[in-house]
Amino acid sequence: MSGRDRGEPGLGTDDALQATLDALASPVRRDILWMLGDDELPAGAIAEAFDLTAPTISTHLGVLRSAGLVTMRADGNFRRYRVDRRALDAVLPLLAASSERWRVADDVPERAHAEARLSTWITVAVELPGWSQADAFEALTDGDRYSAWLGAPVSIVDGRFSAEMEWGTTVRGRYEVIAPPELIAMRWDFEDDEVPLPGRALVGYLRCSLIDGGAGVEVHQRANDATETEYLATAWRTVLGRLAAYAEANPPGAPGRRRPRRAKRAT
């Protein structure tokens, strides 16, 4: 059985690599990949987005499947297509990216009307084997399920989020955008041993995705300086690490165990 038959990226030969590069040479096929990057769609829905016939779209999908960039799943009378993320991630470093695209255009005086600033973003990710994308999303939006895997009390009511870790850190926040089953945009803050005051909220995004064999959860968290970066990276590794450990041992929605109170630090 080949690596591609097992669902693994198939770039092991020159012919396979050339087939992948040829598949990416078409702007239509690149647009199809954009459509299928976050959604699993039938061929008819894909064809509706283009001024092309259904047989032509089917041909493009066949090329992408042969290159290992798109997977197909039979669903009754439908065939649903989705990007193979691992295959696409494997080929992207092989594509030469021109430095020219990073050169700004001349004669754009309107930019003087806008203010820009740099920020640091932290990314923390985990995989949840055997879970669906919907399972992962519900674990982050249902207070009871969140409490079960975090091991600490969590309340989520009308997008308002509150939690208290076993060492006394109190979290408050709001889910400003909830777009199931994929995206949560949030503002939140924390304080040790007391409720934080509003006004200096941290900005973050949670994404749930369908991956081979389960679901993936990824957080993108903005930080203002090196101290915040170190703290927030550790905090999210702790939180998502608990979710991953819970998923390895439990089906979605299983009861959890409340963690006992303890000090935040040993000394």
Order of alpha helices (4+ residues) and beta strands (2+ residues): alpha-alpha-beta-alpha-alpha-beta-beta-alpha-beta-alpha-alpha-beta-beta-beta-beta-beta-beta-alpha
